[in-house]
Amino acid sequence: MRIEKVTLLILVLIVGFVSCKKDDDAGSTVVEIRDRGEQQIADNDSIIKYLSTHYFNKSDFDGNTNPKIADLRITEITTENISADADSILINQLRDVNTNPDGKLVKYETVFADTNYEYYVLILNEGYSEAPSPTFADNILVTYEGFTLDNEVFDSSILPVEFDLIGDGVNTAGLVPIWRKVLPRFKTAEGFVEQPDGLVEYYNHGTGVMFAPSGLGYFATTSAGIPSYSPLIFKFELFKKYENDHDGDGVPSYMEDIDGDGEFTINYDDLSGDDTDDDTDGDGTPDYIDIDDDGDGIATIYEDIDEDGDPTNDDTNGNTIPNYRDPEDTLSNLDND
């Protein structure tokens, strides 16, 4: 019996060692960090190829102010199913002010991580013209479907779900960058109707498809089975937006984008607190999650001198810098008492 027990113990130890070794090996994969500019060129080529070899059911969306992504079908071209000059081929919908002013596919450019990026958006409906658009720092209510250029779906939601576009860097993570580049280009819904089953159906809302290079997606990291350096496609419907004030200081988060680049960035090599990034006091915390933006010991919310709920219009010393961003001006509304 003792020999059998010893043999069993040895076998258990061997199995445990092999299992741990496999886990270690599986987690030791190192992804080479590629040059962003070079990867953007490769990704754009891949996206153009996809746009040139796929078409959508365009006729179902012409003049449709209430389009549903569930009704959108993107199909790969074969020699039998469509002619090369059909306007439903995605690339043939590329908007051009001279040759195709009404095209639904628009190419945009942006700078992210010091890299020039191109991305494409298929605009199925811009949304209600009098409705607001989200800013890059707001919360949004959407339905969506995300898939790769191989048409493999990696995530979706058929019911409306709320996301923070930028995240607060602590409790919530923002969406990948392409979302905050694209969603502000659309409007929210005109209204909604509550159905007998209790579900809410929105109408005349922003609806589209975004085609993102990996640099505006997950880039070198993997997520939910998405390989590194994967261009991504997202269908989406935008219903509502909610303005964020992540640090509760009375200044909407989008207004704390000091350098106006649509991102919250810090130059850690130069924490001088100048206007080239979004950290007024140079403490390493961007203003949108910093309750004391200028580091003067007075919380931003108390630098709303006239107590109108807006600290941005209070400039006590008249130097054109509002108190909450001026460390030389330490007056507060607490002094009113």
N, C-alpha and C positions, 0 to 999 in steps of 0.2 A: 504493500500500500504506500509506504513511504517513497519508494522509487517511482511509482506512478504519479504521486503528488509532485515530486521534484520535476519529473518529465513534463507534466502539465504546466508547471510554473515557468519552465524554460520556454515552452511553446508560446505561452501568453506573452512573455517578454519579447520574443522574436517577432511575433505578429505586431505587438505594439511598436517596436522599433521600425519595422517596415512601413507601418501606417504613418508614423511621424515623418519618416524620410520622404514618403510620397507627398505629404502635405507641404514639407519644406521645399521640395522641388517645385511643386505647383505654385508656390508663392514667391519663388525666386526669379520669375521672369522679369527681365529688365527691358523696358521699352526705350529705344534710342530717341532722344529729343531731336527732332528735325528742325531745320531752319524754317521759320514761319513763312517767309516770302516764297521760298521754293515749294513748300507744301501747298500754298495758296494757288500757285500756277497749276500744279498737278490736280488739285481738287476742282479748279474751275474747268479744266479740260474734261474731267469726269462728269461734271454737272452738265456741260454743254452736250456731251455725248448722250446723256440721259434725255435731255430736252429734245434732242434731234431724233431720238428713236422711240419716243412715246407720244401718244396723243390722248386727249380727254374728250368726254362727251359734251362738247362745247354748246351744241344746240339746246341742251337742257338748262343752260345758264344765261343765254342771251336774254337780256331784259328781265331777268329774274331777280327781284329785290328781296327775296327770302330764300336764298340758296342754302342747302344742307350739305355738309361734307359727306354725310352718309350716302348721298346720291351721286357723288363725284366718282367717276371711274377713270383711272389712268391706265392705259393699255400699251403694251409694247407693240411696235409696228412689225408686221410681216408683209411680204410682197403681195399677199392675198387680201389683206383687210383694209388698206388705205393707200391713196396716191401720195406721192412725195410732196406735192404742193398743197395738200389739204390744210385749211386754216386751223384745223383742230390739233395739228401737230404742235406740241408745246413751243418749240423754237420759232415756228411761223407766227406765233402770237406775240413775239417780242416787239414791244412798243417802240416806234421811231417817229419823231415829229414830222419827218418828211415822207416816209414810205408807208408807215403803218401807225397813224396817230391813235387809233382806237384799240390797239393790241392790249390784251389782258395781262401779258407777261411783262414785267418791268425789271430792268437791271438797276441796282443801286450800288453805291460805293460808300465805304466807311473806313475809318482808321481804328484799329483795335490792337493793343499790345505792340504799338509802333509798327504796324504792318498795314498796308493797303489791301483791303478786301473788297471783292465783288460778290454780290449775292442776288438772287432772283426771287420775285414774288408774283405769283399768279393771283390777280385781283378778281375775285368772283363777285364781290359786292363790297363797296367801301364802307357801307353802313349809313345810318341816318345822318344827313348833312348837318342837321342842327344839334346833333348829339356830341358830347365831348369825346376826345381821344385820350387814352391813358398816356401818362408820361412814362419815361423809362424806369421810374422808381415807384410806380403805383402797384396796387394789387389789381388783378384782372379776374373776371369770371368767364370761363371758356369751356368749350368742348374741343377735343383735338385727337389727332392720330399721328404718331411718329413712326417713320419707317426709313430704311436704308435705300441706297440706289439699287439694291437687289430686290426691292419691294418686300423686304422682311419687316413686318410690323414689330416694334419693340415696346411700344407703350400707347395707350389710348384711354379715352374717357368718353362714354356716350352721354353721361349726365354732366351738367355743368359743375366745374370744380374751380376753386379759387386758388390763385398762385400769387406770390410776391415776385415781381419781375426782377428785383435787384437783391432781395434778401437783406437781413440786418447784420450779417456777418457773425452772429452769435447763436440765435435761436432758430432762424430760418435761413435756408439756402435759396438763392435766386435761381431763376431758370438760366439755361445756357445763353450766351450773349445774343444770338440771333433773335430771340424773342423780344428783347428790349430795343432792338434795331427796327423790327418790323411792326409790332403792335401799335406803337404811336402813330403809324401811318394810316390806321383804320379808325372808324367811328364805332361807338357802341350802339345798342339797339334803339329803335324808335319807341318800342313798348313791348308789352308781353300780354299773354292771355293765359289764365289759369284753366287747365283742362279738368274735366270731370274726375279724373283719377288723382287730382292734386298736383300733377306735374305742371311746371310753368313752361310755356312755349314762347320764345322771343321772336320778334319779326323785324325785318329791315336792319339786320345787324352786320357788322363787318365779317366777311368770310374770305378766306384765301388759302394759298399754299405757299410756304417758303422753302427755298432750296438753299441750304447753308453749307459753306465750306467747313471743313473740320475745325479750322481756327476760330469759327464762331459757334462751334459745338463743343465737343469734349476734347478735341485736339489729341494729345498724346495719351490721355487716360481712357480707360474702358468703363462702360456703365451699362448695366442691364443687358449684357451680352453684345453690346456694340463694340466692334473692334476699334482699336486706336486709329486715328487719322481717317475717320469715316465721315464723308459728307452726309448730311442728313436732310430729310424732307419732313415737314410738318404741315398737315392740314389743320385748320382751326376755324372756329366760330367765336367771335368776340361779342359778349353780351353786355357786361357792365364793367365799370372801373371804380376803384376806391382810392382816393388820395391818401398817400402815406406820410406820416411824420414819425419816422422810426424811433427817434429819441425823445419824442414828446416835448420838444422845446418851443413849439409854436411856429416853427418855420417848416413848411412842407418840404419833404426830402428832396424833391426835384430842384428846389431853389437853392439847395446847398451844394449843387454841382458848380463850384466856383469857376472852374476853367471852361465850363460849357461844352464838354466833350461827350456828354451822355453816359458817362461812367464816373464812379467814385474812385479816384486814383490818388496815390501818395508817392511822392518822389523821396524814397528813403535815403537816397544819397545826398539830399539837400532838404533837410527839415527846417527850412527857413521861414515857413509860414507865408510864402508869397502867393501870387495868384496863378502859379503854374500847376497847382494841383488843388485838392479839395480838403486841405488840412490847414485851417487858418492859423492856429497857434503852433503848428509844427510839433505836436506831441505824439505823432504816429497814429492818431485816431481820426478818421475822416469826419468832417463836420456833421454829416447826417446821422451819426451815432455818437456824437460828442455833445453832452449837455451843457458844456461851457466852451463854446467855439473859439473864443479869443484867449482863453486861459487866464482871465483876469480875476478869477475867484468868484465871479458873479455868474450864476447859471443863466443861460440865454433866455430862458422863459421869464426871468426877472428883469431883463433889459428891455422889456416892452414897457417903456416909460409911460406912455399914454394909456396903457392897459386896454388897447383896442383888439387884442388878440393877435397882433401882427408886429413882431419885433423888427421887421425889416424896414419899417418907416420911421424909426426913432434914431435921430442923429443929434444928440444934445450939443456937441461942440461945433456942429456945422462944417465938418471937414469932409462931407460926402460919404463917410464910412459909417454905416449903422453901428450903434453901440455894441451890438452883440458880436461884431467882428472887429471892434476897436479896443485893444487892450489898454489904451490911454484913457478911455472913458469908462469909469467904474460906477456911474450912477445906476440905480435900480429902482423899480417901482416899489420896492420895500421902503424906500426913503419917503414915499408919499404919505406914509403913516406918521 
